[in-house]
Amino acid sequence: MAAPAIVPRRWRVPPPDAAALVRWPADFGPRYAIFVDTEEEFDWSAPFSRTARGVTALAALPEAHHRLSDAGAALTFFIDHPVAADPGAVGLLRDVVAADPRAAIGAQLHPWVNPPFEEPLSPAASFAGNLPSALLESKLAALTDTIAAAFGARPVAFRAGRYGVSPEMLALLARHGYRLDSSMRPGFDYRAQGGPDFTLLGGAAWREGGLIELPLSTVFTGALRRHGAQLHARLGAIPRVLGVCARTRLLSRVPLTPEGVPVTEALEAIAVALGEGADVLNFAFHSPSLVPGNTPYVRDAADLALFWRWWDRVLGELSRRGVRPASLAELLAAAG
């Protein structure tokens, strides 16, 4: 019998209650964290494939880690099943973590390359939160056990690939020993692709059952920034209006990542976030971007040079402003 098609949930994530917000210690922030989506290489424009499991780009990770850690950063690597199941990738990451006590291994679920393979491949099925609960738990258990066997410890931090989180997933994460999730991307709506909608969320961390939810950082800049995601979404329905708003400095949506975000916009977003009292700035990028040709963001050597100039300027600005790095262990300890 053929597996049933996966139906998109299109979960609209509600904002957390004020009582659930994490109260960071007075002497903790502001801090910044860097979480790396450490994953296989695949063609982002092609249909999803079970066989695209190459991890050759990870050869660039030790040097990248060295460069960022020398600048003060503490990195957490969200690794998925192709990485955790590859002996060479595991050995490389073991060496990186052994050399830097601030570095940590987390888990990332790409359902299309994570066993068991019971669902048909489709855009909707690429968002793990759309999967049946039993299949989702089987995939999560397989990923967690593979990482634990490879690194000698169970991961406690998680990110859903494509930000494909669901309420059931959050409950499963807590049941499987995870303490922190960073799957939510405020200001972004993936419902058209079958994924969740995060436009009601801000950037603050909160407690969700047994988890700390630490969203990726998205900052709205410009004269209309206080209207944020809701105005951005409405304007996005009108052709070319968002481009005009960005050029005229009325409204821009700026995720804190070197992938597709000019450094001048990132620096402005950092200033806005800190001015509005942000406690933790949550940066992210994909490990395949460390080698040209693997992602739309780093297509050639010139793009890679821009990638590194972005980090040089951003980390320099964070240091100048007194924003200290936070490791996974420090985040968990401060959150309580």
ROFIGU-348039 format. One line per 5 residues: number of its first residue (from 1); their letters; for each residue x, y, z of C-alpha. Coordinates in pm, 1 decimal. Each point is the difference from the previous one (the first is absolute). Layout:
residues N
NUM	a	X Y Z  ...
//
This chain:
residues 336
1	maapa	0.0 0.0 0.0  134.3 344.2 -93.9  83.5 238.7 280.4  -260.7 273.5 47.1  81.0 348.8 -122.2
6	ivprr	120.7 243.1 264.8  -248.4 279.6 66.1  145.8 343.9 83.5  -91.4 123.5 347.3  94.4 364.0 -57.3
11	wrvpp	21.2 57.0 375.9  -22.3 366.0 95.4  218.1 18.3 309.1  -161.5 212.4 272.0  207.5 246.5 200.5
16	pdaaa	107.7 -128.6 341.1  -165.6 110.8 319.2  193.8 265.2 187.9  34.9 -238.7 293.5  183.4 -249.6 -223.2
21	lvrwp	273.9 241.1 -108.5  351.7 -85.9 112.1  125.3 242.1 262.8  371.3 16.4 -66.6  223.7 92.5 295.5
26	adfgp	67.9 371.2 27.5  370.0 -50.6 -68.0  -47.4 -237.0 -294.4  -79.4 207.2 -306.8  31.4 121.1 -252.0
31	ryaif	147.8 -312.5 -158.7  21.5 -156.5 -343.3  -11.3 -364.2 -103.3  88.8 -167.3 -330.2  -178.8 -319.3 -101.5
36	vdtee	122.1 -174.1 -315.7  -237.4 -214.5 -206.8  258.4 -273.5 -56.5  -136.8 -206.6 -284.2  42.3 -175.4 -331.6
41	efdws	42.7 175.2 -333.9  -298.4 -3.1 -233.8  -146.3 201.4 -283.3  -232.8 246.7 167.4  -198.9 44.9 -323.1
46	apfsr	-47.3 -372.6 -69.8  -264.9 -238.6 134.2  79.9 -162.5 333.6  214.7 -311.6 -25.0  83.8 -284.7 236.3
51	targv	339.2 -47.9 -164.2  144.6 353.8 26.5  205.9 -75.8 311.8  346.8 133.2 -88.0  182.8 185.7 276.7
56	talaa	321.1 99.9 -177.2  -47.2 369.1 88.1  63.9 -84.7 365.8  369.4 -14.1 -84.1  -11.7 381.4 24.2
61	lpeah	-156.5 -4.8 346.7  312.2 -23.9 220.1  156.2 306.7 -157.2  -331.1 188.5 16.5  -44.7 -93.8 364.7
66	hrlsd	355.7 108.1 76.3  -55.6 336.0 -165.8  -327.7 69.4 182.1  112.4 -130.9 338.0  319.6 205.5 -19.9
71	agaal	-226.0 303.0 -33.6  -175.2 -104.8 321.0  -302.1 -190.0 -132.4  -137.6 -319.3 155.9  -162.5 -230.4 -255.9
76	tffid	-263.7 -270.9 27.9  -24.9 -241.7 -292.8  -349.3 -127.3 -77.9  92.7 -321.0 -185.9  -244.0 -208.4 -199.4
81	hpvaa	-6.0 -371.1 -84.5  232.5 2.6 -304.8  264.2 174.2 213.1  -50.5 -214.9 309.9  14.7 -320.8 -205.7
86	dpgav	320.6 90.2 -186.4  315.7 -117.8 184.1  219.1 265.6 -158.4  -237.8 282.5 92.4  -34.0 -134.6 352.2
91	gllrd	376.2 -18.7 46.5  42.8 353.8 -125.6  -267.7 136.0 233.1  133.6 -196.6 294.5  336.5 169.9 -48.3
96	vvaad	-162.0 343.4 -23.8  -199.4 -46.9 320.6  293.0 -158.2 185.4  216.5 302.8 -79.6  -259.2 255.2 113.5
101	praai	-192.7 -58.2 324.2  -249.9 270.5 -99.5  -102.5 -184.1 -317.1  -294.8 -240.3 11.4  -185.7 -255.2 -209.5
106	gaqlh	-375.6 28.8 -50.3  -244.3 -174.8 -232.4  -177.0 109.6 -317.7  -274.0 -203.4 -165.8  -16.0 -12.8 -379.9
111	pwvnp	-281.9 -254.3 -37.8  69.6 -80.5 -365.8  345.8 -145.2 86.0  -80.2 -122.1 352.5  -124.7 -358.7 44.7
116	pfeep	-243.8 -163.5 21.0  -114.9 80.9 -352.7  -373.7 -59.7 5.0  -132.3 327.9 -138.2  -10.0 100.9 -367.8
121	lspaa	237.3 277.0 -96.8  -176.9 331.8 -36.5  40.2 363.2 105.0  -255.6 -51.1 277.4  188.6 -303.7 132.8
126	sfagn	322.8 203.1 16.5  -152.5 183.5 297.1  32.2 -264.5 270.9  -286.4 146.4 199.3  -239.2 -115.6 -272.9
131	lpsal	90.5 -367.0 49.6  -218.7 -242.3 196.7  101.4 4.0 365.9  125.0 -360.1 5.8  218.8 50.8 -307.1
136	leskl	131.6 330.7 132.8  98.8 -164.4 327.7  168.8 -287.9 -183.8  206.2 242.8 -204.9  89.9 207.1 305.8
141	aaltd	102.1 -312.0 191.6  213.4 -123.5 -290.2  176.3 335.9 -25.7  52.5 35.2 375.3  132.2 -354.4 37.3
146	tiaaa	236.5 38.7 -296.3  147.0 319.5 144.6  28.5 -155.0 346.9  182.8 -301.7 -140.3  234.5 218.5 -203.5
151	fgarp	88.9 253.9 271.2  -56.0 -188.4 324.7  -269.7 238.0 126.1  -359.2 72.8 -88.5  -60.6 341.3 -156.6
156	vafra	-203.1 248.2 201.8  -50.3 274.7 -262.7  -208.9 -33.6 -316.2  -103.5 171.0 -320.2  -261.2 -121.8 -245.2
161	grygv	122.1 17.8 -358.6  -187.3 261.5 -201.1  -131.4 125.0 338.5  -263.3 -274.4 -28.3  -104.1 -11.7 363.8
166	speml	-336.1 -99.6 148.0  -157.5 -22.4 347.6  42.4 -379.0 -3.3  367.9 37.5 -85.0  61.8 226.3 298.2
171	allar	-157.0 -255.2 231.7  207.5 -280.4 -157.2  320.3 198.7 41.6  -57.1 39.8 372.4  -84.7 -371.1 28.7
176	hgyrl	327.4 -93.6 -171.1  215.4 210.3 230.9  40.6 319.6 -199.3  23.5 322.6 196.7  15.7 271.2 -267.8
181	dssmr	-171.1 41.9 -335.5  93.3 261.1 -259.6  -239.6 -83.8 -285.0  -209.1 315.1 -13.4  75.5 291.9 -230.7
186	pgfdy	-195.9 309.5 101.8  -134.0 215.0 -279.4  -11.3 -279.9 -257.5  -306.2 -181.4 -136.6  54.6 -338.7 -168.8
191	raqgg	-366.6 -93.7 -38.5  9.3 37.0 -378.6  254.1 -284.9 -6.3  -186.9 -207.2 257.6  196.3 114.3 305.2
196	pdftl	-67.6 208.2 311.2  -68.3 371.0 34.5  218.8 187.9 249.5  -123.0 352.5 -67.1  -162.8 36.5 342.5
201	lggaa	327.7 -63.8 182.9  257.7 241.3 136.4  361.2 -83.7 71.2  -19.8 -72.6 373.8  68.3 -348.0 137.0
206	wregg	-270.3 -183.4 192.7  -75.0 -326.9 175.5  -208.8 -252.3 -192.0  -78.1 -297.7 219.8  337.0 -144.1 91.0
211	lielp	186.4 198.6 -265.1  162.0 337.0 -40.6  -109.8 141.6 -334.9  271.5 231.0 -136.0  -122.4 143.2 -331.1
216	lstvf	235.6 98.2 -276.3  46.2 375.8 -3.7  -197.0 206.0 -250.4  8.2 377.2 34.4  -227.3 251.2 -172.6
221	tgalr	171.8 326.1 -83.7  -119.6 327.9 -147.0  -246.2 269.3 97.5  -293.8 -246.5 5.2  181.7 -277.3 187.2
226	rhgaq	-233.2 3.4 299.5  -274.4 -133.4 -226.4  233.5 -291.8 -75.6  -104.0 -329.6 -149.4  -367.0 75.3 -49.4
231	lharl	64.3 308.4 -214.4  285.0 -176.5 -181.2  -234.2 -286.0 -90.0  -272.4 231.9 -126.5  242.5 203.5 -208.4
236	gaipr	151.0 -319.4 -139.2  -328.4 -74.9 -174.8  51.3 309.3 -218.6  260.8 -43.4 -276.5  330.5 184.8 53.7
241	vlgvc	-121.6 193.1 305.8  239.5 -170.2 242.9  294.9 96.7 -218.0  -113.5 361.2 0.5  -45.5 -7.0 377.8
246	artrl	349.6 -137.3 48.9  162.8 253.1 -233.7  -181.2 290.2 165.1  83.7 -132.0 348.5  -364.2 -36.6 95.8
251	lsrvp	0.3 -371.5 83.3  240.1 -289.9 -40.2  -2.1 -352.6 140.2  353.1 -98.7 99.3  83.3 -351.9 120.2
256	ltpeg	335.4 -20.5 178.0  188.2 -213.7 -249.3  274.0 65.3 -255.9  -207.7 -188.0 -256.9  -175.7 251.8 -222.2
261	vpvte	24.5 290.3 246.7  234.1 292.8 -79.9  228.7 82.4 288.6  -121.6 359.8 19.4  -354.5 -127.1 60.4
266	aleai	125.6 -244.7 262.0  186.6 274.0 185.2  -307.8 220.6 3.7  -211.4 -292.0 121.3  243.5 -67.8 284.9
271	avalg	-22.2 364.3 107.1  -380.2 -8.6 -10.0  -23.3 -329.8 190.7  234.5 115.2 273.0  -176.0 334.7 21.4
276	egadv	-327.5 -186.2 55.8  153.2 -203.0 282.3  74.4 -335.7 -162.2  168.3 -239.3 242.2  121.5 -261.2 -251.9
281	lnfaf	76.1 41.5 -370.6  -31.7 -337.3 -172.0  210.0 -27.6 -319.7  -10.5 -288.7 -247.4  146.3 -128.5 -325.1
286	hspsl	19.3 -327.9 -195.0  324.6 -196.2 -1.9  -7.4 -62.8 -379.8  38.5 377.2 -47.7  362.1 -40.5 110.7
291	vpgnt	81.4 -140.7 -345.8  -107.7 187.7 -315.7  -268.6 -157.2 -213.9  -202.5 -176.2 267.4  -257.1 265.1 93.8
296	pyvrd	-159.5 294.9 -179.3  183.3 231.6 239.9  358.9 -100.9 -76.5  24.0 -75.8 -369.2  365.0 83.2 -60.4
301	aadla	322.6 118.1 163.5  -116.0 361.6 -0.2  -312.2 -93.5 195.6  211.7 -193.9 248.8  223.3 303.0 50.9
306	lfwrw	-312.1 209.2 68.4  -118.9 -265.8 245.3  318.6 33.5 200.5  10.2 380.5 -19.1  -356.4 -7.2 136.2
311	wdrvl	110.3 -197.2 304.6  308.5 216.0 53.2  -207.1 316.6 11.7  -290.1 -146.9 199.3  217.2 -162.1 265.6
316	gelsr	206.9 316.7 23.6  -315.0 205.7 52.2  -131.1 -238.1 265.8  329.6 24.5 185.1  -0.6 379.0 -27.0
321	rgvrp	-349.0 11.2 148.6  92.0 -233.9 284.5  -220.4 -286.2 -119.1  162.1 -318.8 126.9  -25.6 -346.2 -154.2
326	aslae	-213.8 -267.4 164.4  63.8 -371.0 -33.6  -281.4 -253.5 13.0  101.4 -92.2 354.4  -8.3 364.6 106.9
331	llaaa	-343.3 53.2 -154.9  -143.5 -301.8 177.4  156.3 94.6 333.7  -125.7 358.9 -21.8  -349.5 -104.9 -104.7
336	g	-16.9 -234.5 298.7
//
